[in-house]
Amino acid sequence: MKRKYRLRKRADFQRTRQKGKCWEHRLVVLCVLRNHLEYSRFGFAASRRIGKAAVRNRARRRMREIVRLNMAAIEPGWDVVFIARPALLEATYSELTDAICALLQRAGLWVKETRPLPAE
């Protein structure tokens, strides 16, 4: 995912979590806040209760790849933060894809009516 589409600053994450609207799933939490840009920015978080660094990095990589493959289907102009939950570690890639897409639909950010791209 290109750098301009990523949330990198702690303040951006905090603002999205505190002022934005959140939706929950057993695998992932989604928080969104309008950013008034022509594109959406995405952030991915996994706390220490998920596991050690390698496990947290894997969780973030999986979420990032799903979003990267489906960016064309996500409405522009939002800051979006995905927060991993411990159940994500046991979930398959397709379960995680379905969870992320379902949350985006609930948030009204899924602009395509098609299903997400299949896992390769």
N, C-alpha and C positions, 0 to 999 in steps of 0.2 A: 504494500500500500504506500502510495507516495506521501512524502512528509507533510504536504499541505493539507492532507485529509486526516491527519492524526492530531488528537489532543495530547499535548506534551506537558503543559504546565500544571502544577498542583492546583493553582487558583482556578483554572478552567474546569478541572475535575470537581472541585469543591462547589463552584458556582452551579454547575449542572446538577449535582446531587442535592444542593440546598434549595435552589430556586426552581428547578425543573420538576417535571412530573415523572413518577416512577411506576413501573409495572413489574410484577414478580412472576417467576416460574420456578419450578423446583430445581432447575439447572442454572438459571441465569436471572439477574435483575437488570432491567433496562431503565435508564434515566435519560430524559430528553429535555432540551431547552432550545428555543429558537435563537439562532446566531446572527441573522440578518446578513448572511453572506450568500454568494451564488452557489455554494457547495456545502455539503455536510462534512462535519469533522467527527472522528470516532476515537474513543478512548476505551482501553481494556484494562480491567483491574482484577487482581486475585490476591486476597489477603493471606496472611501467614497461616490462618487456620485451614487453608486449602492443602498446604504441605510445604515442603522445602522448596528452594529456589527453582530447581529443575522441573518440579511438578507445576509450580505456578507459571513458569515460562511456557510449558506445554499447553496449559489451559488457555493462556492468552493467545498463543499462536493458533490454536484451533479456532477460537472465536474470530480472530483477525482474518484468517483465511476464508471463513464462511462469509464474512462481511465483504471482503475484497471481491469474491466471486459474484456477489449479488448487489454490488454498489449501484448498478444501473437501475435497479428496481426500488431503490430507496430515495424518498423525496429529498431534494436539496434544501439547504437553509437551516439545518439543525445541528446542535452539538449533541452527540449520542454517546453515552457511557454504558458499557456492558460490565457487570460485576459477576465474577464466577462464584458459584456456590459449591460446597463440597460434593454434592451428588454428580456434578459435571465429570468427575474423574472416572466414574463407572459407566457413563453414558457413551453410546456409540456416536460416530460422526454424524450419521443421519438423524439420530435423536436430537443432537445438539443443533443441527441445521433446522429441524422442525421447530425447536423451542425458540430459536432466535427469530425465525420468520414469523412465528405466531405472535411473539411480543411486538415485532414491528407492525404487524397488522393491527393488533390491539391499540397501538399508539397512533395509528393512522399514517404511518410513514411508508407503508408498502404500497407503491403506486402501480405495480404490475399485478395483474390477476393470475399470472402464471405461477407455477410452483418453483421453488428454488432450483438452481443448477445442481445436478447430481454430483455426488462425491466421485472423484477420479481415482 
